[in-house]
Amino acid sequence: MTTPLVALAMSAVVVAAAGGYVAWRDRRRATSDEDRTAAREATARQHRYEAERHGAQADTVRRGQNSASGF
């Protein structure tokens, strides 16, 4: 009974150590404020592009409906 418990405890220690190491490593590679600002600006630019494209497509659809109905 002791051997399985020791093996389980050792496995838990190894998993905890690996998780701690990964968390420590990722903290060192944290992005800078400049990277976050660039990502936010890129996202805003993409949303503006999509909104403009959606608006242009809506105008096209409305024109198509108007000409099909005879107006």
N, C-alpha and C positions, 0 to 999 in steps of 0.2 A: 504494500500500500504506500510505502514511503517513496519508492522509486517513481511512480507516476506523478506524485505531488511535486517532487523535486524537478522532474522534467517539465511539468507545467509551469512551475515558478521560474525556471531558467528561460523558458520560451517567453514568458511575460516580461522578463527583464530584457531580453534581446529585442522584443518588439518595442518596449518603452525607450530603450536606448536608440533604436533606429528612428523612431518618431521624434525624439529630442534632437538628434543630429540633423534631420531634415528641416525641422523648424528653425534651428540655429542657422543652418546654411541659407535658408530662404530669407531670413531676416537680414543677412549680410547683403543679399542681392536685391533688396527692396528698391523700387523705382524711385527716381528723384521727382521733385516737384515739377521740374521742367518736362519730364516724360508724361506726367499726369495731365499737365496743361495741354501738351501736344495731342494727347489722346482725346481729351475733351473737345478740343477745337476740331479735330478730325471727325468726331461723331456729330458735332453740330453742323459741319459742312456737309456731311452725308445726309443728314435729315433735311437740310435746306434743299439739296439737290433732289431728294425724293419728293419733297413737297412741290417743288416747281414742276417736276416731271408728272406728278399726279394731276396737278392743275392743268397742264398742257393736254394730257390725255382726256381729262373731263371735258375740255373745250372741244376736242375732236369728236368725242362721243355725242355731245350735244348738237354739233353741226350735222353729224350723220343722222341723228334722229329727226332734226328739223327738215332736212332735205328729203328724207324718206316719207315724212308725213305730209309733204306738200307745202310747208310753211316757208 
